Amino acid sequence: MRLSKCLNNYYRQLIISLCLLSVIPLSSNVFANEASIEAKSTSRAWHNVEKRGTKQNVYFHAWGGDQQINNYIQWVADQVKQKYAINLHHVKLTDTSEAVSRVLAEKAADNHRNGQVDLVWINGANFASMAKYQLLAADWAGELPNFELTNPTNNPAMTRDFGVPTQGMEAPWGQAALTFYFDSLKVNDVPQTLPELLTWSENHPGHFTYPKPPDFLGMSFLKYALIILNEQQPANIKEKLYQDATVESQAQLLPSLWQFLDKLHPTLWRQGKHFVSNGLALRRLMGDTELQVSFTFSAAEIPSAISRYDLPDSTRSYRMKDGSLSNIHFVAIPYNSPHIEGAKLVANFLLSPEAQSRKQKTAVWGDSSVLDLSQLTATQKTLFAAPEKQHLSANIINIDNTRLLGELHPSWVQVITEQWLTRYGVQ
């Protein structure tokens, strides 16, 4: 009787095991089928984007103050013309806020379908403003096949703009870091930290300056200084730089910046009584030897300017040892673009290995790629191989041992600009 019961239990367990074994491959097949269906659905959706976006006119509003960048955008226009018969028009901006104001005015006029901006080069405060007023097309970046090449799951910088979640409203385009440069024939004691910069400028008056805010490059210098000057603050105070600027946080963090600038300004070019308006003017002062140390957010600008004889051949570049402000820049599609599909095709091409590798070349633009090379094929990786010959200024001193400093919350831009103008005038 006991033997019979044991046999019954044995057969019962055997049957259960066999049933489980038969279910496992079935479950695997179900998951595989679901993944296949999802992939086909995604492929079909992108095919529809390609179909609708072909032959569209796409108006790309982007800063037009650098000829290298303008030439690159023209190359992009040539490529999307060949691939999709898209007519890409570069609307050259002096400031990105011009595009923001245009879309905001269109929304106020109830123009919700026929806007004049199809794609905009954007980041930081301008993105925050457009997101706040719901001026951007929502949740589209994840549709781009090439977006996955940025490895966004393991690279959160691709989905955060100055710390603000992009929520699919932007696609990353490039990244850059604050880079200083100097004339190696004139400067032996190059300053490599913010305190050293003040000391150097005191010892070499009139040979350093920065663009006045709200210029992007000038703001970048001020943000770098603000971060460094508050490093000794408690962690709960420092972290407020990456949060919305409040009356309390301004009182805690800004005094050190104004104290530093009060000391620095009398040592600057023209005794700090006049400031240039942009990075191009800053570079011209270097080329005219009025300045001996300067900075840029586009490191490739330096060897390129040397090749055009805009800077002396003895120019060299470096990053500050105490940190280098770094950020990602993006493209976005306004909510009322009449050519959304065409804009998506352009944005996807901007993320292609072909476009990203070309953009990274010093002779073209020198803007760093946002692609994760581990996501590329062996053939695609070869596109990013460094050239055998390049100017010495392309070898950035301290690049391997300088920490990258994250961008402040966008709200600090307006706060710093307004208070700077109040303290130092519209010079």
C-alpha positions as CSV (number, residue, x, y, z in Angstrom):
1,M,0.0,0.0,0.0
2,R,2.8,2.3,1.0
3,L,4.7,1.4,-2.2
4,S,1.6,2.2,-4.3
5,K,1.3,5.6,-2.7
6,C,4.9,6.3,-3.4
7,L,4.6,5.4,-7.0
8,N,1.5,7.6,-7.4
9,N,3.4,10.5,-5.9
10,Y,6.3,9.8,-8.2
11,Y,4.1,9.7,-11.4
12,R,2.3,12.9,-10.2
13,Q,5.6,14.8,-9.8
14,L,6.8,13.4,-13.2
15,I,3.7,14.6,-14.9
16,I,4.0,18.1,-13.3
17,S,7.7,18.3,-14.4
18,L,6.8,17.3,-17.9
19,C,4.1,19.9,-18.0
20,L,6.5,22.6,-16.8
21,L,9.1,21.7,-19.3
22,S,6.5,22.0,-22.1
23,V,5.4,25.4,-20.8
24,I,8.9,26.9,-20.6
25,P,9.6,26.9,-24.3
26,L,6.1,28.1,-24.9
27,S,6.6,31.0,-22.6
28,S,9.9,31.8,-24.3
29,N,8.2,31.7,-27.6
30,V,5.5,34.1,-26.3
31,F,8.1,36.6,-25.1
32,A,10.1,36.2,-28.4
33,N,6.9,36.7,-30.4
34,E,6.0,39.8,-28.3
35,A,9.4,41.3,-28.9
36,S,9.2,40.5,-32.6
37,I,5.8,42.2,-32.8
38,E,7.1,45.2,-31.0
39,A,10.1,45.5,-33.3
40,K,7.9,45.2,-36.4
41,S,5.6,47.8,-35.0
42,T,8.5,50.2,-34.3
43,S,9.9,49.6,-37.8
44,R,6.5,50.2,-39.4
45,A,6.0,53.4,-37.4
46,W,9.4,54.7,-38.5
47,H,8.7,53.7,-42.1
48,N,5.6,55.9,-41.9
49,V,7.7,58.8,-40.6
50,E,10.1,58.3,-43.6
51,K,7.1,58.2,-46.0
52,R,5.5,61.3,-44.7
53,G,8.7,63.3,-44.1
54,T,10.1,62.8,-47.6
55,K,10.2,66.0,-49.7
56,Q,9.2,68.2,-46.8
57,N,10.7,71.7,-46.2
58,V,12.3,71.8,-42.8
59,Y,13.2,75.1,-41.2
60,F,16.1,74.6,-38.8
61,H,16.5,77.5,-36.4
62,A,20.1,77.4,-35.1
63,W,22.8,79.9,-34.0
64,G,24.6,81.2,-37.1
65,G,27.6,82.9,-35.5
66,D,30.3,80.4,-36.5
67,Q,31.1,79.7,-40.1
68,Q,32.4,76.2,-39.4
69,I,29.1,75.2,-37.8
70,N,27.2,76.9,-40.7
71,N,29.2,74.9,-43.2
72,Y,28.4,71.7,-41.3
73,I,24.7,72.4,-41.3
74,Q,24.9,73.0,-45.0
75,W,26.6,69.6,-45.4
76,V,23.7,68.1,-43.4
77,A,21.3,69.8,-45.7
78,D,23.0,68.2,-48.7
79,Q,22.8,64.8,-47.1
80,V,19.1,64.8,-46.2
81,K,18.4,66.2,-49.6
82,Q,20.0,63.1,-51.1
83,K,18.5,60.7,-48.7
84,Y,14.9,62.0,-48.3
85,A,14.6,64.9,-50.8
86,I,14.2,67.2,-47.8
87,N,14.9,70.8,-48.2
88,L,16.6,71.9,-45.0
89,H,16.7,75.6,-44.5
90,H,19.2,77.0,-41.9
91,V,17.5,80.0,-40.3
92,K,20.6,81.7,-38.7
93,L,19.9,83.0,-35.2
94,T,21.9,85.6,-33.2
95,D,20.3,84.1,-30.0
96,T,18.2,81.0,-29.6
97,S,15.7,83.1,-27.6
98,E,14.6,84.5,-31.0
99,A,13.1,81.1,-31.9
100,V,11.5,80.7,-28.4
101,S,9.8,84.1,-28.8
102,R,8.6,83.3,-32.2
103,V,6.9,80.0,-31.2
104,L,5.5,81.7,-28.1
105,A,4.0,84.5,-30.2
106,E,2.5,81.9,-32.6
107,K,0.8,80.1,-29.7
108,A,-0.6,83.3,-28.4
109,A,-2.1,84.0,-31.8
110,D,-3.7,80.5,-31.8
111,N,-1.4,79.3,-34.6
112,H,-1.2,75.7,-33.5
113,R,-0.6,74.0,-36.8
114,N,1.4,76.1,-39.2
115,G,4.4,77.4,-37.2
116,Q,7.6,78.7,-38.9
117,V,10.0,76.7,-36.7
118,D,10.4,73.0,-37.5
119,L,13.6,72.2,-35.6
120,V,15.6,74.3,-33.1
121,W,19.1,73.9,-31.7
122,I,18.5,74.4,-28.0
123,N,19.5,73.6,-24.4
124,G,19.4,75.1,-20.9
125,A,17.2,78.0,-20.1
126,N,15.6,78.1,-23.5
127,F,14.5,74.5,-23.3
128,A,13.2,75.1,-19.8
129,S,11.1,78.0,-21.1
130,M,9.7,76.1,-24.1
131,A,8.9,73.1,-21.9
132,K,7.2,75.3,-19.3
133,Y,4.9,77.0,-21.8
134,Q,4.3,73.7,-23.7
135,L,5.9,74.9,-26.9
136,L,7.5,71.5,-27.8
137,A,6.3,68.3,-29.5
138,A,6.1,65.7,-26.8
139,D,7.8,62.3,-26.4
140,W,9.3,61.9,-29.9
141,A,13.1,61.4,-29.4
142,G,12.7,57.7,-28.4
143,E,11.2,57.1,-31.9
144,L,14.5,57.9,-33.6
145,P,16.3,54.6,-34.5
146,N,19.7,56.3,-33.9
147,F,18.7,57.5,-30.4
148,E,19.5,54.1,-29.0
149,L,23.2,54.6,-30.1
150,T,23.5,57.1,-27.3
151,N,22.8,54.3,-24.8
152,P,20.3,56.5,-22.9
153,T,19.5,53.8,-20.4
154,N,23.0,53.8,-19.0
155,N,23.8,57.5,-19.9
156,P,21.3,59.7,-18.1
157,A,23.0,62.9,-19.5
158,M,21.2,62.1,-22.8
159,T,17.8,62.6,-21.2
160,R,18.5,65.5,-18.9
161,D,19.1,69.1,-20.0
162,F,20.8,71.2,-17.4
163,G,19.4,68.7,-14.9
164,V,15.8,69.0,-16.2
165,P,14.3,65.7,-17.6
166,T,13.8,66.1,-21.4
167,Q,10.8,63.7,-21.4
168,G,11.4,62.8,-25.0
169,M,11.1,66.5,-26.2
170,E,14.7,66.8,-27.2
171,A,17.3,64.6,-29.1
172,P,20.9,65.0,-28.1
173,W,23.2,66.5,-30.7
174,G,26.6,67.1,-29.2
175,Q,28.6,67.9,-26.1
176,A,31.3,70.3,-25.2
177,A,33.3,71.5,-22.2
178,L,34.9,74.9,-21.2
179,T,38.4,75.0,-22.7
180,F,41.0,77.7,-22.1
181,Y,43.7,78.6,-24.5
182,F,46.9,80.8,-24.5
183,D,49.8,82.0,-26.5
184,S,52.7,79.8,-25.5
185,L,55.3,82.3,-26.6
186,K,53.9,85.0,-24.3
187,V,52.6,83.0,-21.3
188,N,54.9,80.8,-19.3
189,D,52.9,80.7,-16.0
190,V,49.5,79.8,-17.4
191,P,46.8,79.9,-14.7
192,Q,45.3,76.4,-14.1
193,T,42.7,77.1,-11.4
194,L,40.3,79.9,-10.7
195,P,42.4,81.4,-7.9
196,E,45.5,81.2,-10.1
197,L,43.5,83.1,-12.9
198,L,42.9,86.0,-10.5
199,T,46.5,86.1,-9.5
200,W,47.7,85.8,-13.1
201,S,45.4,88.6,-14.2
202,E,46.6,90.9,-11.4
203,N,50.2,90.3,-12.6
204,H,49.3,90.7,-16.3
205,P,46.5,93.4,-16.2
206,G,44.5,93.9,-19.4
207,H,45.2,90.5,-20.9
208,F,42.1,88.6,-19.9
209,T,38.3,89.2,-20.1
210,Y,35.0,87.5,-20.7
211,P,31.8,88.3,-22.7
212,K,29.1,90.0,-20.8
213,P,26.0,88.0,-19.9
214,P,23.6,86.8,-21.1
215,D,26.1,85.7,-23.8
216,F,26.4,81.9,-23.5
217,L,30.2,81.8,-23.3
218,G,30.3,84.6,-20.7
219,M,27.6,82.8,-18.7
220,S,29.6,79.6,-18.9
221,F,32.6,81.4,-17.3
222,L,30.5,82.8,-14.5
223,K,28.8,79.5,-13.8
224,Y,32.2,77.8,-13.6
225,A,33.4,80.5,-11.2
226,L,30.2,80.1,-9.1
227,I,30.7,76.4,-8.7
228,I,34.4,76.6,-7.8
229,L,33.9,79.4,-5.3
230,N,31.2,77.5,-3.4
231,E,33.1,74.2,-3.2
232,Q,33.7,74.5,0.5
233,Q,30.0,75.0,1.3
234,P,28.1,72.2,2.9
235,A,26.7,69.6,0.5
236,N,23.1,70.7,1.2
237,I,24.0,74.3,0.2
238,K,26.1,73.4,-2.9
239,E,23.3,71.2,-4.3
240,K,21.1,74.2,-4.5
241,L,23.0,75.3,-7.6
242,Y,21.3,72.4,-9.4
243,Q,17.8,73.4,-8.1
244,D,15.5,76.3,-8.9
245,A,17.2,79.5,-7.7
246,T,15.4,80.9,-4.7
247,V,15.9,84.1,-2.6
248,E,17.5,81.9,0.1
249,S,19.8,80.0,-2.2
250,Q,20.9,83.3,-4.0
251,A,21.8,84.8,-0.6
252,Q,23.8,81.7,0.2
253,L,25.7,81.2,-3.1
254,L,26.1,84.4,-5.0
255,P,28.1,86.7,-2.6
256,S,31.3,84.7,-3.3
257,L,30.9,85.3,-7.0
258,W,30.4,89.1,-6.7
259,Q,33.4,89.3,-4.3
260,F,35.6,87.5,-6.8
261,L,34.4,89.6,-9.7
262,D,35.0,92.8,-7.7
263,K,38.6,91.8,-7.4
264,L,38.9,90.5,-11.0
265,H,37.3,93.3,-13.0
266,P,39.9,96.0,-12.4
267,T,42.6,93.7,-13.8
268,L,40.7,92.9,-17.0
269,W,40.9,94.2,-20.6
270,R,40.0,97.9,-20.4
271,Q,39.9,97.7,-16.6
272,G,36.7,95.8,-16.8
273,K,34.8,99.0,-17.8
274,H,33.9,97.4,-21.2
275,F,33.0,93.8,-22.1
276,V,32.8,92.1,-25.5
277,S,29.4,90.7,-26.5
278,N,30.3,87.2,-27.7
279,G,33.0,84.5,-28.1
280,L,33.9,85.7,-31.7
281,A,34.9,89.1,-30.4
282,L,36.9,87.4,-27.6
283,R,38.8,85.3,-30.1
284,R,39.5,88.4,-32.2
285,L,41.1,90.1,-29.2
286,M,43.3,87.0,-28.8
287,G,44.2,87.1,-32.5
288,D,45.1,90.8,-32.2
289,T,47.3,89.9,-29.2
290,E,45.4,92.2,-26.8
291,L,44.6,89.1,-24.7
292,Q,47.0,86.4,-23.8
293,V,44.6,83.9,-22.2
294,S,41.0,83.2,-23.3
295,F,38.5,80.4,-23.4
296,T,35.8,78.7,-25.6
297,F,33.2,76.1,-25.4
298,S,34.3,74.6,-28.7
299,A,37.8,73.3,-28.4
300,A,38.1,72.6,-32.1
301,E,37.6,76.3,-32.8
302,I,41.2,76.8,-31.7
303,P,43.2,74.7,-34.3
304,S,40.6,75.8,-36.9
305,A,41.3,79.5,-36.2
306,I,45.0,78.8,-36.3
307,S,44.6,77.3,-39.8
308,R,42.9,80.4,-40.9
309,Y,45.6,82.6,-39.3
310,D,43.0,84.1,-36.9
311,L,45.1,82.9,-34.0
312,P,48.9,82.6,-33.7
313,D,50.5,79.2,-34.4
314,S,51.9,79.2,-30.9
315,T,48.4,78.9,-29.4
316,R,47.8,76.0,-27.1
317,S,44.7,74.7,-25.3
318,Y,44.0,73.3,-21.8
319,R,41.3,72.7,-19.2
320,M,41.4,74.1,-15.7
321,K,42.6,71.6,-13.1
322,D,39.8,72.5,-10.7
323,G,37.1,71.6,-13.2
324,S,35.6,72.2,-16.6
325,L,31.9,73.1,-17.1
326,S,30.4,70.6,-19.5
327,N,27.0,70.2,-21.1
328,I,25.0,68.4,-23.8
329,H,23.2,70.4,-26.5
330,F,20.0,69.2,-28.2
331,V,17.6,69.7,-31.0
332,A,13.8,70.0,-30.4
333,I,10.7,70.2,-32.5
334,P,8.1,72.9,-31.7
335,Y,4.6,71.6,-31.0
336,N,3.1,73.5,-34.0
337,S,5.6,72.5,-36.7
338,P,3.8,71.6,-39.9
339,H,6.8,69.3,-40.9
340,I,7.2,67.2,-37.8
341,E,8.1,64.0,-39.7
342,G,10.7,65.8,-41.8
343,A,12.2,67.3,-38.6
344,K,12.4,63.8,-37.1
345,L,14.3,62.5,-40.1
346,V,16.8,65.4,-39.8
347,A,17.2,64.8,-36.1
348,N,17.8,61.1,-36.7
349,F,20.4,61.8,-39.3
350,L,22.2,64.2,-36.9
351,L,22.6,61.2,-34.6
352,S,23.9,58.9,-37.3
353,P,27.5,57.7,-36.9
354,E,28.2,59.4,-40.3
355,A,27.0,62.8,-39.1
356,Q,28.4,62.5,-35.6
357,S,31.9,61.4,-36.7
358,R,32.1,64.2,-39.2
359,K,31.0,66.8,-36.7
360,Q,33.7,65.6,-34.3
361,K,36.5,66.3,-36.7
362,T,38.6,69.3,-35.8
363,A,38.7,70.6,-39.4
364,V,34.9,70.4,-39.6
365,W,33.5,71.5,-36.2
366,G,35.2,69.6,-33.4
367,D,32.0,69.1,-31.4
368,S,32.2,65.9,-29.4
369,S,29.9,63.0,-30.3
370,V,27.0,61.9,-28.0
371,L,27.1,58.4,-29.3
372,D,28.3,55.5,-27.1
373,L,30.9,53.8,-29.2
374,S,30.1,50.4,-27.5
375,Q,26.8,50.5,-29.3
376,L,28.4,50.8,-32.7
377,T,29.5,48.2,-35.2
378,A,33.3,47.7,-35.9
379,T,32.9,49.5,-39.2
380,Q,31.0,52.4,-37.6
381,K,33.8,52.8,-34.9
382,T,36.4,53.3,-37.6
383,L,34.7,56.6,-38.5
384,F,35.8,58.0,-35.1
385,A,39.5,57.1,-35.5
386,A,41.7,60.1,-34.6
387,P,43.5,61.7,-37.6
388,E,47.3,61.0,-37.8
389,K,48.2,64.6,-38.0
390,Q,46.7,67.5,-36.1
391,H,47.9,70.8,-34.7
392,L,49.4,70.8,-31.2
393,S,46.5,72.9,-30.0
394,A,44.2,70.0,-30.6
395,N,46.0,68.1,-27.8
396,I,44.2,69.6,-24.8
397,I,46.4,69.8,-21.7
398,N,44.8,68.3,-18.5
399,I,42.0,66.7,-20.5
400,D,42.5,63.3,-18.9
401,N,42.7,64.6,-15.3
402,T,40.1,67.3,-15.2
403,R,36.7,66.6,-13.7
404,L,33.6,67.7,-15.7
405,L,31.3,70.1,-13.9
406,G,27.6,69.7,-14.4
407,E,25.5,72.6,-15.6
408,L,23.5,74.7,-13.1
409,H,19.7,74.7,-13.0
410,P,18.5,77.0,-15.9
411,S,16.9,79.4,-13.4
412,W,20.3,80.7,-12.4
413,V,21.0,82.2,-15.8
414,Q,18.4,84.9,-15.5
415,V,19.3,85.5,-11.8
416,I,23.0,85.9,-12.6
417,T,22.4,88.1,-15.6
418,E,20.1,90.5,-13.9
419,Q,22.3,90.9,-10.8
420,W,25.4,91.2,-13.0
421,L,23.8,94.0,-15.0
422,T,22.7,95.7,-11.8
423,R,26.2,95.6,-10.3
424,Y,28.4,96.2,-13.3
425,G,26.1,98.1,-15.8
426,V,25.2,97.5,-19.4
427,Q,28.8,97.8,-20.6
